[in-house]
Each structure stands twice: as structure tokens, then as C-alpha cells.
Amino acid sequence: MKGRQRQETGSEALLQRVRTLQSKQLVSLLLIGIAAWGIGFGLISSLRVVGVVIAVGIFLFLIALVGLIGAVKHHQVLLFFYMIILLLVFIIQFSVSCACLALNQEQQGQLLEVGWNNTASARNDIQRNLNCCGFRSFNPNDTCLASCFKNSHHCSPCAPIIEEYAGEVLRFVGGIGLFFSFTEILGVWLTYRYRNQKDPRANPSAFL
């Protein structure tokens, strides 16, 4: 009897830890809210950027929901798929976080310029919000949504402004990504332990 009580206590403790880690993944709802907030206040007009952010948020929310249902019901199949998906997310997020921390200034500038040349709508948002025109130089015959261009047609390039904060942003994103990636691998380990335990709500005679 005491052994069964200890098993139930251990299962409940593991379940609480799994639920806690899964509740952190509900931060995906914050991604969806940020995208909607950006559209509402006119900070983001690129449907591609908004679509990617919302898609990632929905994907993370579904993962957390699958894990939560599997943990509450002690569903072996759901917990197995939750572990596999969470492990893949860990590998991707860990790789991206390390890449963010490893980029030097020259590589950052090259990536920023490639992104600048390939995203017209995001480029317009940056010029309007940062009040600058062009990446490293600007052709006066081109159009620019910045207020400085409308007033005097003399605007500073956007590259120095973006590069000033790019390193800090990449370090911040890389650090946060590493933190959450290690919580994900911890979630895989806890889910594995919880999945291999007997369901304390089940009939003990069913295992005999």
C-alpha cells in the first residue's frame, strides 16, 4: 500500500512538472497577440511576416495542447508524439540560437542587406518607423515613406541604425532561445519518465 502511495505521489509530481513546462509553451499565444498588435497599430504591413509569426504561434500552441492532453489522460501515443516533436523543436531552436550568437558584424550586415533587398513591404515599414531611406545609400528618384523624405528629400541611410541594434537583438534572441531549448529537452526527459510510469488511476489488477 505504501509503495502504491509513493508511486502515485511520484506520478503526480512528474505530472506537475510536465504541466509547468507545457504552460511555458503557451507563450505561443503571445506571438499571435504581438502579430495582431503590430497590424492594428500599423507597425507591420507585411502579410508574409505576420503569417509566419501567427503560424509559429499556432504550431507551438498545438504542441503544448497535445502534451497537456497526453499528460492529463496519461495517453501513451500522444505523449510519444509530443516527445518526438519537442525533440525536433529543440534541435532546430538550439541550432538557430547558436547561429545567432556566432554571427559577427560582417555576417550580420550581409544578412541584413539580403533581407532588405528581398522584402519590399518590411523595407517600407522600417523606413517609415526609423525615419530613414535606403540601406547604405538612397536614390532620390526612388520613393520613400519616411517623413524626412517628404519634408526635405534628405534622409540618412537605414543600415547604421539597424546595425546598431542588430548585435544586441541577436544576442538577446540567442540567449532566450538557448534558455527555452534547454527547458524543451528537460520536458522531453520528464515526459519520457512520466510516460513509462503506470497510470496511478488505472486498476492495479490490470497490470497483473
Summary of the structure (lengths in Angstrom):
residues: 208
radius of gyration: 23.8
end to end distance: 15.8
largest distance: 84.7
contacts: 587
relative contact order: 0.14
helix: 79%
strand: 0%
